């Protein structure tokens, strides 16, 4: 199943998940995608939003991709929340400049399973785990927007406290890959958070500094366990309260930099 928007749709919450099953894993979704722009009929294609174009309100694809609400529970497997970085229906698959405010927001009290899920190219964050508990996040993957830091987050959106948007340290000019706040008992088992570009150029990939931070856990969260965390072209792999605690250069593992385990 594919969920999408027809743009511009700056206020769209594409999927809001309110289901609460009395049995564990009883409410689920498999091999389904939230795919924003980059296909014929979306009005978010190369004709409207080429990557060479300056920021445009006509190219706002969504406010939020997927929202797991506080009383919901969920089993998600093979779910991809993708803002198109290129036009799939263009012969040359030309790059696009599209803007979706947020990727996956979970406020669920659990249990939640996120198995083989991904969230890519959203402005503020790819995963925001906020006031949540009892999550298993296995093999998650993110990519930061290719156009950042021009503009830097939250532009062209704004911080919205009603949706517990994260804050940004002064040195961070790209989206958070994973942001955990005021949450308990969150297990991440295998994560890849990748930053390949700065404003469509890959010079920063060679110098391994496309962004300064990408994963943050606030000091109010407890029972947080992260195993096998890999990042690409990020200066600091893990931060607590917006301050880096693990530097990527100490954990080089081929293309990526990898942490075996971290707990709080």
N, C-alpha and C positions, 0 to 999 in steps of 0.2 A: 504494500500500500504506500502511496506517495501523497504527502500533504504539501500544499504550496500556497502562494498568494499571487494575486494579479496586482501588480504595482501601479502607482506607489501605494504602500500600505503601512505607513509609519506607526500606526496604532495597533497593528494586528498581533494578538497572541494566537499563534498558529494552532497549538494543541494545549488545552488546559485539562489536566488529568485529575479528576475528583473521585475516581473509583476506589472503594475500600472493600476488599474481599475478606470474608471471615476465615478463609483458609490461606495459608502461606503460599504465595506465588499464584494465587487464583485469578488475579487480574493482571494480564500481560499483553505484550505486543512483540511480535517477532518479525525480523527482516522488513522493517518499514522505515520510511525515510521522510524527513522534513527537508524538502529541497526548495530553496528560495532563489528564484531568478535563473537566468542562464538557459532557458528553454523557450521554445516558440509559444507565444500566447501569454507570456507573463508580463509583457511590457517592461521587462527588466533584462533586456538583451543588448547586444552590441550596438544596435541602431539607436537605442536610448541612452545607454550607460557605458560607453567605451572607457577603458582605463585611462585614456589620454584626457578625459573630460574632468573639469574641476568638480568638486563636491556639489551635488544637485539634489534638491528635495524630490525630484522625480525618480530618484534611484534608491529610495528608502523602502526596503523589502518587508520589514517586520519590526515590531517592538520587542517581541520575545518568542523564541522558537518553541520551547516545551516548558510547561510549568507543572510540577508535581505539588499539589496544594497540601496544607498541613495535615488534613485528616485522611489523605489518600495513602494507599500502598501500591506497589507495582513490581512487576518482573519485566524488564526490558532486555531483549537480546537482539543484537544486530540492528540497532537503531542509530541512524546517522542524521545529525541536525546540521545541514550544510548550507551555508550561504555561498552561492556560486562565485568563484573567482574567474571563471571563463565561460564562454557561451557554448554550450554543448551542441546546439543546432547550427552553429556557424562552421563552415567548412574549415576555416583556419583555427577554430576554437580560441578566438581572440579574448584576451584578458578583459575583465569588467571591473568597474568601480561601483559596487553595491554596498548598502549599509543595512545591517540588522543589529538592533541594539544589544540583544542578549541571546545567549545560546540556550543552555539548560539551567533552570532554576528549580531546585528541590528544597521545599520546606517541610517535607513529609516526616512524620514521626516514625515511619517505617512499619514493617520491614520493606526495604527497597533493594532490588538486585539490578545493577546496571552491568550487563555482560556483553563485552564486545561493542561498546557504544562509542560514538565519536561526535564531536561538536567543533565546527571550524568556521573561522573568519568573522565572528561576531565582534561588535565594537568594544563592549565593556568586558565581557568574559565569555568563556566557553562553558564552564561548569561553575555554578554558584550554589554551594551547599549551606543553607542558612537556617538556623534554628531547627535543624533536622537531627534525626537519630536513626540508628540501626540501618546503615547502608553498607552494602557490599558492592564495590566498584571494581570489576575485573576487566583488565585489558581495555582501558580507556585511552582515547587519543584526541589531541587537539592540534590545530594550526592557528597561528595569529594572522590577522588581516595583512594582506600584502602591501596595502597603501600606507599603513601607519609607519612613521609618526606624522604623516601629512594627510588628514588631520590626526592629532593625538586624541585618545579617549578622554572624555566621553563624547566628543564631537563626532558626528552631527546630532547626537542625542544629548540628554542632560541627565545628571544623577537624580534618581527618583527613590526617595526613602521608603515609599509605600511598597516598593519591590526590592527592598533591602540591597540596593546596589552597593558594590564595594567602593572603597576609597582607593586613591592612587598616590603612592609616594611621588615626590617631586622628580625623581630620576626615571620613573616608569612612563614611557610614552607609547606603550602597546598594551593590548588586552591581556588580562589574566587568563591563564589556561585553566587553573583550578583555584577556587577561592572558598575556603571553609571558615565559617563564622558561627559562633554560638551553637555549636553542634556537638553531639556525643556519639561515640561508638560508630565511627566511620572507618571502614577498612578499604584501602586502595591496594589492589593486588595486580601490579603491572600497569604502568602509565607511561605514555609517550607524549611529551609536550614540545611542539616544534615551532621554531620561529625562523623562517627562511629568507625573509625580505625586509628591506626598509624602502618604502615607496617604490616598489617593484624592482629594485636593484638588489643584487646578491653579494655585493662587496662585503657586507657584514657577516655573511656565512663563512667566508674565508678567515675573517678576523675573530669569529666566534663571539660577536657582540650585537646581534640583531635586537635584543632587548635585555634589560638589566635584571628583571625578576619575572617569574611566570607562575609559581605555585606559592600560595600563602595560607597559613593557618593562624587564626587569631588566638590570643592568649586565653580567651574564655572557653575555647573548645577543649574537650577531654576525650580520652579513649580513641585518639586518632592514630592509626597505623598505616604507614605507606611502605610498600615493598616493591622493589624493582622500578624505581622512578628514573626515566631517561628523558633528557632534554637535548635539544639541538640549538646551537648558536645563542645560548642564554648565559649571561655572566654569572648569575646566582640561581641555582636550581631550586632552592627552598628558602622561604622566608617565614618568620613568625612575627605577627603584629606589624608587618610591613618592613621589617628589618631582616636582611639576609643572614642566614645561619649556615648554609652550605654553598661553597663556591664550586662552580662547575669545573674549573681548571684542575681541581684536586681529584677528579673522578673521570678522567678521559677514558673512553671505551670505544675506540673507533670513531665513526661519525658522531655518535651521541656521547653524552656524559651520563654515567649511571650511578645511582645510589642503591645499595642493596636493601637497606632497611632504615626507617626512622619512626619513632613513636613519641607521642605526647599524652 
